[in-house]
Amino acid sequence: MIADRTAAWGQRTHLLLTRLELGLLILAAASGLVSAPVGDRDIDLGGLLAVILFGLTLALRAYRMSIRPTRTWQDARAAAESIKTLCWRYAAGSRLFPSDMDDAEADRLFVERLRDVLGSIRDLQTVQPSGSGHEEITPWMRRLRTAPLAHRRSAYERDRIEDQQRWYAAKSEFNRRQSQRWGLVVLALEFVGVVVGAVKAFGLLPSGSVGGVVLALVATVGAAAAAWVQAKQYATLASAYAIANEELASIRALAAHATGETTWAEFVDSAEVAISREHTMWRASRTA
């Protein structure tokens, strides 16, 4: 899917540029440890390295502002999630596409809604050229839509709700572990900062500006680690994914009571709203 590939590109680019910027800032801070004359004018090598590294950081920042990978990531993921929801509502028979709706009318409405979703998203051509062929309504979607209610319910529970539950549960656990690990890293760096500051205060570091440079380097590394944790939002995502998993589990328990087409259509809508709610919260946290 175009939106999925574009979202993946935006995420990879955003995280890569973030890593590079933080790494260059750390190296720039470390350049203060280098003190050697260069050339006939005795240009300080450490200062020259700092100029180059900060210049590269500025160039990366300008490049990030020009391509805006974060916005592309958010917009493309919004499109991908909206399209997935639309496809499942069509195939399972929600209130938007009830099973007794004429096939031609359902197809027309689906294509219309799909174009509305894609038309509201910016920068989807960043990765995928517009001429790429793809099928808007797949044979699988058509087969499931015309299947008996029991078959649609089984497929929807297994391939949509259970699949999303497994994904949310795994992601919640992964982000929880990462939040703990990076929290320990930041605490360790802050402890090192306390030690280095105390050593400098009592004059145990080498004389001159070396002590100040070491302290600044430790502070920069600590700030970079904190910035990375903020960029990844491990704790926020762990909580959001856990809530989404629990909400889907509650909704799934009601599936057995959807024995008629009307109650089933309402059930599908409620499940899709729950799935969409997590994404809405994610996007709001990214744009805040």
N, C-alpha and C positions, 0 to 999 in steps of 0.2 A: 504494500500500500504506500502511495506517495507520502501521505501524512506521517506514517510510522518511520519511514526512512529519513524524512526531513527532520523529525523530532530527534531521532538518534544522532543525526549529524549536528544539530544545534547543541545537544547535550554534550557530545564529545568535544566539540569546538570550545564551548564555554569552559568546561573543566580543564582542557588542555591549556587554554590561554591563562586561566587562573593559576595553574601550577607554574607555568613559565614566569608569570609576573612575580609571584611570591618567591620563586627561586632566584630570579634576578635581583630582587630587593635584598635577599639574604647575602648573595655574593657581593652586592654593592656595599653592604655593611661590613662584610669581611675584608673588603679591599683596604680598609683603614689599617689593617695589620701589616700591609705591604709598604715598606718605606725604602725606596731605592731610586737614585737619580738616573734619568734616562736622557741621552743626547747631550749636545754641547751646552744647552741651557739648563741642564740639571733638572729637567721636569720630573716631578714626583710620580713614580710609577703607580702608587696606590691611588692618587688623585686622578690619574689618567684612566685607570681601570674603572673608577667610580663614574667618571663622565661617560664612558662607553656603556656601562651597565645601566645607568639611569636613562641614557639615551635609548637603549633597546627597550626598556620598560615603557618609556613614552611612546615609542613606535608601536608596541603591542597594544597599549591602551587606545591609541588612535585607530588601529586596525579593528579592535573590538567594537569601538563606537561606530565604525563604518559598516560593519556587517551585522552587528547586533545579534549574536547567536542566541542570547537568552530569550529575546523576543520571538525569534524563529522557533526555538524549542517550545516555548509556551503556546504559541499559536498553532504549531503543527500537532502538538499533543492534544490540544483542545479539539482540533479537527478530527484526529484519529479516534478519540474517545466518543465524540458525537457521532461519527460514522459507525462505529461498532454498536453503539446503542440503537441507532437507526436500523441497522441490519438485523439485530436481534428482535426488535419490535416488529419488523416486517415478517421475519421468518417464524416467530413464535405466535404471532397473532395478537398484538396488543390492541388497545382501544383506538390507537391511531390507524392501525391496519387490521381491522377485525376479520376473522376468518370468512365471514359471509360477504365481504366486499368483493366486487368484481375484480378479476385478476388485472385487467387492463387499467382499471381505476387505481388499484393498489400500486401497480408499476409506475403509473404517471405521478402519483403522489410521492412515491419513494424518490424518484428521480428529481422531482421538484424540490423536496426537502434536502436531498443530497447537494444539489447545486447551491441552495441557500447556505448550507454549511461551508462549502468550499469558497463561495463568494465572499464570505465574511472573514476569511483567513488571509493574512498577508504573508508574502515571502515563501509560498509553497513551491515556487519554481527555483529555489536556491539549490536544491539537489537534483530534482527530477525534471527533465525537459517536458514541455507541455504536450509533445507529440506522442508520448508513451501510451501504448494501448493497454486498456484494462477493462474488465467486465464489471459493470455497476451492480447488476443483480446476477449472482452466481447460480448455477444449477442446484447447488446444495440448498441455497435459500429458498428456491422455488419448491424443491421436493419437501423440505420441512414444512413449509407453509401449507401445503396441500395434504399433509399427513394427519392422521387422527389425533385428537387431543391428547390421548395417553402417550403417544409417541413424541409429540411436541413437548409435553411436560417432562418426560424422561430426558430428552435431549437438552432441554433448557436447564434443568437442574444439574445435569452432569457436565455439560460443555460450557455453561455460562456461570451459574452460581458456584458450583463446586470448584471450577477452574479459578474463578476470581478469589474465592476463599483461600485456596492453596497459595495463590500469588501474594495476597495481602499478608497471610500468616508468615510466609517465608521472608517477605520484605520487612515486615515488622521486626522479626527476630534478627535479621541481618543489621538493620539500622540500630537496634537496641545494643547489639554487641559493639558496633562501630562507635556509637556514642560513648560507651563505657571506655573503650580503648583510647579514643582521642581525648576523652576527659582526663585520663591518667597521663597522657603525653603532655597536655597543657599544664597540669599540676606539676609534673616533673620539671618542665622548663621554668615554671615560676619559682620552684624551689631552688633550681640552679641560679636563677637571677638573684634570689635572696642571698645565697652563699657568695656569689661573685661580688655583689654589692657590699656585703660585710667584709670580705677580704680586701676590697678596694678601700673601704672606709678606714681600715686599720693599717693601711699602707703596706699590705703584703704582696700586692701586685707590682710588677716592674714599674720603675719611675717613668715619667713622661705621660704621653697620651695613650699608651697601650692599655692601661686599665680601663679608661673610658671607652675605648674601642671594643674591648672584650665585653664590657657591660652592655654597650649598644648592640653588639652582635647577638647576645643572649636575648635581649629585649626584642630584637627584630625577628628572631626565630620563634619566640613565644607568640608574638603578634601574628606571624604568618600561620602558625598552627591554629590559633584561634580563628583567624579569617577563613581558613580551610574548613573548619568545623561549621562556621556560620554559612559558608557557601553550600555545604552538603546538607545542612539541617537534619542531622541524624535523629536527634531526640524528637523533633517535631514530626518527622515522617514516621518514626516508630509508633508514636501515639496515634496519628491519623490512620495508619494502616491497621492497627489493632482495633480501633473503633469501627472501621469499615468491615473488618472480618466478623466482629461480633454482631453488627447490624445485619449483615447478610445471613448469618446463622439464624437469627431471629426470623428473618423473612422466609428463609427456606423452610422453617418449621410450619409455615402456613400453606405451603404448596399443596399438601395433601387435601386441603379443604377447597381448593379451586377445582371443583368437579364439573363446572359448566363453562361454556365459552365466555360468558359475561364475567364471572368471577376470575376466570383464568386471565382474561385481558387486563383486568384491574391488578392482578398479582404481578404480571409481567411489567406493567408500568411502575408499580411500587418498587420492584427490584431494580429496575433501571435507574430510577430516581436515587436510590441508595448508592448505586455504583457511581453515578454522576456527581453525587454530593462530595465524595472524597476528592475527586479531581477539582471541583470548584474550590474547595478548601486549600488544596495544593497550589493552585494557580494564584489564589489570593495571597498566600504566604510568600510566593515568589515575587509578586508585584508590589508588596507592601513596602 
